[in-house]
Amino acid sequence: MNIVLLEPQSVLDIWSITEERQLVHLHTHLKVQVGDTLKVGFKNAKRYLVKVVHVEPHLIQVEPLYEESVPNKLPIHLVVALPRPKVLRRLIMDSVSMGVNRISLIHSYRVDKSYWQSPFLNQLDEYITLGLEQAGDTVFPDIQFYKRFKPFVEDVLSTFEQPSYVAHPYATMTMPRHMSEPCTVVIGPEGGFIDYEIELLKQNGCQAVTLGDRILRTETAISYVLGRLG
C-alpha cells in the first residue's frame, strides 16, 4: 500500500482512517506513530502528503501538509475477453496499477458462460482499490461489460480509441511500441480468439499484431502489452 485511499470526507483540517484493512497495514507493517508522514488520497479526487496526529487501534487521524500530483494514466483502452475469476482479480489489479483508465470485459467463444455469474464481478471495486493503492493513484478506471461478441465488435468497437489492435500470435505485423496517442488493445481468452473472431475484428478495423513467437497467458500478455505501449 503506497497510498491510503479514502472515501470523500468533509473539508476539515483533520482526516480519519478507520477501515480495518488499512489500519492493519499501517499498524502492523508501517508501525505508524504520531509525527510520521503518509500519502493519502480521496477516491476520484486529490492526493496529499499528510502528518499523523493521532493513533489508536481502530482510528488514525492525519492532517494535510500539501497536495501532490496524481500519476498520469496510460492512453490505452484495454479490451479483454473475460478470464477465469481468479485471473480476473490479478488482471484488474495489475492493469489499474499500471495506469489503465478504461477496461472493457467482453465475451468470446472460449469464455465459459459461468464466468459472467461469478461473484468476483461484484468485487471489482475492491481489486481496483488495491491496484490504485499500489500505484499511489486515486482515479478509478471506467469498466464496461459486453456479453455478446458480434454486436460488440460491429457496433461498439469502432467508437473506442483508435487505432485498435488485437494481440494474435499468428499475425505478421508486430505490435508497435511507445504509443503517445490513445489506442485500443484487444486481448483474447486463454486459448486465444477463434479464427472467426479474429476475422470479424479485422473486418471492423482492428489490426492483428503479434507479440512474438511465444504464447503467453492472458495476464502475462497484458503486462507485456502495457509495458510495451506505455
C-alpha positions as CSV (number, residue, x, y, z in Angstrom):
1,M,0.0,0.0,0.0
2,N,1.7,3.2,-1.2
3,I,-1.2,5.5,-0.6
4,V,-4.2,5.3,1.8
5,L,-7.3,5.7,-0.3
6,L,-10.2,7.2,1.5
7,E,-13.8,7.9,0.7
8,P,-14.5,11.7,0.4
9,Q,-14.7,13.4,3.7
10,S,-15.8,16.9,4.7
11,V,-13.2,19.6,4.1
12,L,-11.5,19.7,7.6
13,D,-8.0,20.0,8.8
14,I,-8.1,16.5,10.3
15,W,-9.0,13.3,8.3
16,S,-9.7,9.9,9.8
17,I,-8.6,6.5,8.7
18,T,-11.0,3.8,10.0
19,E,-11.0,0.9,7.5
20,E,-9.8,-2.2,9.2
21,R,-7.7,-3.5,6.3
22,Q,-5.8,-0.1,6.1
23,L,-5.4,0.1,9.8
24,V,-3.9,-3.4,10.0
25,H,-1.4,-2.5,7.3
26,L,-0.5,0.8,9.0
27,H,-0.1,-0.7,12.4
28,T,1.5,-4.0,11.5
29,H,3.7,-3.2,8.5
30,L,4.4,0.5,8.8
31,K,4.1,0.7,12.6
32,V,2.8,4.3,12.3
33,Q,3.3,6.7,15.1
34,V,2.4,10.3,15.7
35,G,4.6,12.6,13.6
36,D,5.1,10.2,10.8
37,T,4.1,11.2,7.2
38,L,1.9,9.2,4.9
39,K,0.4,9.6,1.4
40,V,-3.4,9.9,1.5
41,G,-5.8,10.3,-1.4
42,F,-9.6,10.6,-1.9
43,K,-11.3,8.4,-4.4
44,N,-11.5,10.1,-7.8
45,A,-10.0,13.2,-6.3
46,K,-6.8,14.7,-5.0
47,R,-3.9,13.1,-3.1
48,Y,-1.8,14.6,-0.3
49,L,1.2,14.2,1.9
50,V,-0.1,14.1,5.5
51,K,1.2,14.0,9.0
52,V,-0.1,11.5,11.6
53,V,-1.5,13.4,14.6
54,H,-3.4,10.7,16.5
55,V,-3.1,6.9,16.7
56,E,-5.5,4.4,18.3
57,P,-6.0,0.7,17.5
58,H,-9.2,1.5,15.5
59,L,-8.5,5.1,14.4
60,I,-5.6,7.0,12.9
61,Q,-6.0,10.7,12.2
62,V,-3.9,12.8,9.9
63,E,-3.6,16.4,8.8
64,P,-2.6,17.6,5.3
65,L,0.8,19.1,4.7
66,Y,0.5,19.7,0.9
67,E,-1.2,18.4,-2.2
68,E,0.7,16.1,-4.6
69,S,0.1,15.3,-8.2
70,V,-1.8,12.1,-9.2
71,P,0.1,9.8,-11.6
72,N,-0.8,10.1,-15.3
73,K,-2.9,7.4,-16.9
74,L,-1.9,5.3,-19.9
75,P,-3.7,6.4,-23.2
76,I,-4.8,2.7,-23.6
77,H,-8.3,1.3,-23.7
78,L,-7.9,-2.3,-22.7
79,V,-10.4,-4.8,-24.0
80,V,-10.2,-8.3,-22.6
81,A,-12.1,-11.5,-23.1
82,L,-13.5,-12.2,-19.6
83,P,-11.0,-14.6,-17.9
84,R,-11.4,-17.1,-15.1
85,P,-12.4,-15.4,-11.9
86,K,-9.1,-15.7,-10.0
87,V,-7.2,-14.5,-13.1
88,L,-9.7,-11.5,-13.3
89,R,-8.6,-10.4,-9.8
90,R,-4.9,-10.2,-10.8
91,L,-5.7,-8.8,-14.2
92,I,-7.7,-5.8,-12.8
93,M,-5.2,-5.1,-10.0
94,D,-2.2,-5.2,-12.4
95,S,-3.9,-3.2,-15.1
96,V,-5.0,-0.5,-12.7
97,S,-1.7,-0.2,-11.0
98,M,0.0,0.2,-14.5
99,G,-2.3,3.1,-15.3
100,V,-5.1,1.8,-17.5
101,N,-8.1,4.2,-17.4
102,R,-10.6,2.2,-19.5
103,I,-11.3,-1.5,-19.4
104,S,-13.9,-3.4,-21.3
105,L,-14.6,-7.0,-20.5
106,I,-16.2,-9.0,-23.4
107,H,-17.5,-12.4,-24.2
108,S,-16.0,-14.8,-26.8
109,Y,-16.3,-18.4,-27.9
110,R,-13.8,-19.7,-25.4
111,V,-15.2,-17.7,-22.4
112,D,-17.2,-20.0,-20.2
113,K,-20.6,-18.5,-19.7
114,S,-20.4,-19.3,-16.0
115,Y,-17.7,-16.6,-15.6
116,W,-20.4,-14.0,-16.1
117,Q,-22.2,-15.2,-12.9
118,S,-19.1,-15.1,-10.8
119,P,-19.3,-13.1,-7.5
120,F,-15.9,-11.7,-8.4
121,L,-17.6,-9.3,-10.8
122,N,-19.3,-7.7,-7.8
123,Q,-16.0,-7.2,-6.1
124,L,-14.1,-5.2,-8.8
125,D,-14.1,-2.0,-6.7
126,E,-12.0,-3.9,-4.1
127,Y,-9.5,-5.0,-6.7
128,I,-9.4,-1.5,-8.3
129,T,-8.7,0.0,-4.9
130,L,-5.8,-2.4,-4.3
131,G,-4.4,-1.5,-7.7
132,L,-4.7,2.2,-7.1
133,E,-3.1,1.9,-3.6
134,Q,-0.2,0.0,-5.1
135,A,0.4,2.8,-7.7
136,G,-0.3,5.8,-5.5
137,D,-3.3,6.7,-7.7
138,T,-6.7,7.9,-6.8
139,V,-8.8,7.9,-10.0
140,F,-10.9,4.8,-10.7
141,P,-11.0,3.4,-14.2
142,D,-14.1,3.1,-16.3
143,I,-15.1,-0.6,-16.6
144,Q,-17.7,-1.8,-19.0
145,F,-19.2,-5.3,-19.8
146,Y,-20.2,-6.7,-23.1
147,K,-21.8,-10.1,-23.1
148,R,-22.3,-10.6,-26.8
149,F,-19.2,-10.6,-29.0
150,K,-20.5,-9.9,-32.5
151,P,-22.7,-6.9,-31.6
152,F,-19.7,-5.5,-29.6
153,V,-17.3,-5.8,-32.5
154,E,-19.7,-4.5,-35.1
155,D,-21.4,-1.7,-33.2
156,V,-19.2,-0.7,-30.3
157,L,-15.5,-1.2,-31.0
158,S,-15.3,1.5,-33.7
159,T,-16.4,4.1,-31.0
160,F,-13.4,3.3,-28.9
161,E,-10.0,5.0,-29.2
162,Q,-8.3,4.4,-32.5
163,P,-6.2,2.8,-33.8
164,S,-7.2,-0.6,-32.3
165,Y,-5.1,-3.7,-32.2
166,V,-5.8,-7.3,-31.3
167,A,-2.9,-9.4,-30.0
168,H,-2.7,-12.6,-32.1
169,P,0.4,-14.9,-32.1
170,Y,0.0,-15.8,-35.8
171,A,-0.2,-12.2,-37.1
172,T,2.5,-10.9,-39.4
173,M,2.6,-7.3,-38.2
174,T,4.4,-6.6,-34.9
175,M,2.7,-4.6,-32.2
176,P,4.0,-1.0,-32.1
177,R,6.0,0.4,-29.2
178,H,5.6,3.5,-27.0
179,M,2.2,4.9,-28.2
180,S,1.8,8.5,-27.1
181,E,-1.7,8.8,-28.6
182,P,-4.8,6.9,-27.4
183,C,-5.4,3.4,-28.8
184,T,-7.4,0.3,-28.0
185,V,-5.8,-3.1,-27.4
186,V,-7.9,-6.3,-27.5
187,I,-6.7,-9.4,-25.6
188,G,-8.3,-12.8,-26.1
189,P,-9.2,-15.6,-23.7
190,E,-6.9,-18.4,-22.6
191,G,-6.6,-20.4,-25.8
192,G,-7.0,-17.2,-27.9
193,F,-9.7,-16.0,-30.2
194,I,-11.1,-18.4,-32.7
195,D,-10.4,-17.7,-36.4
196,Y,-13.9,-16.3,-36.9
197,E,-13.4,-13.8,-34.1
198,I,-10.1,-12.6,-35.4
199,E,-11.5,-12.1,-38.9
200,L,-14.5,-10.2,-37.5
201,L,-12.2,-7.9,-35.6
202,K,-10.1,-7.3,-38.7
203,Q,-13.2,-6.6,-40.8
204,N,-14.2,-3.9,-38.3
205,G,-10.9,-2.0,-38.3
206,C,-8.9,-3.9,-35.7
207,Q,-5.3,-4.7,-36.7
208,A,-4.0,-8.1,-35.8
209,V,-0.5,-7.8,-34.3
210,T,1.9,-10.3,-32.8
211,L,3.9,-10.0,-29.5
212,G,6.5,-12.5,-30.7
213,D,6.7,-16.3,-31.2
214,R,5.8,-17.2,-27.6
215,I,2.2,-18.0,-26.5
216,L,1.6,-16.0,-23.3
217,R,-1.0,-16.3,-20.5
218,T,-3.7,-13.6,-20.5
219,E,-2.3,-11.7,-17.5
220,T,1.3,-12.0,-18.8
221,A,0.3,-10.7,-22.2
222,I,-1.5,-7.7,-20.7
223,S,1.5,-6.7,-18.6
224,Y,3.8,-7.1,-21.6
225,V,1.5,-5.1,-23.9
226,L,1.1,-2.2,-21.4
227,G,4.8,-2.1,-20.8
228,R,5.5,-2.1,-24.5
229,L,2.9,0.6,-25.4
230,G,3.2,2.8,-22.3
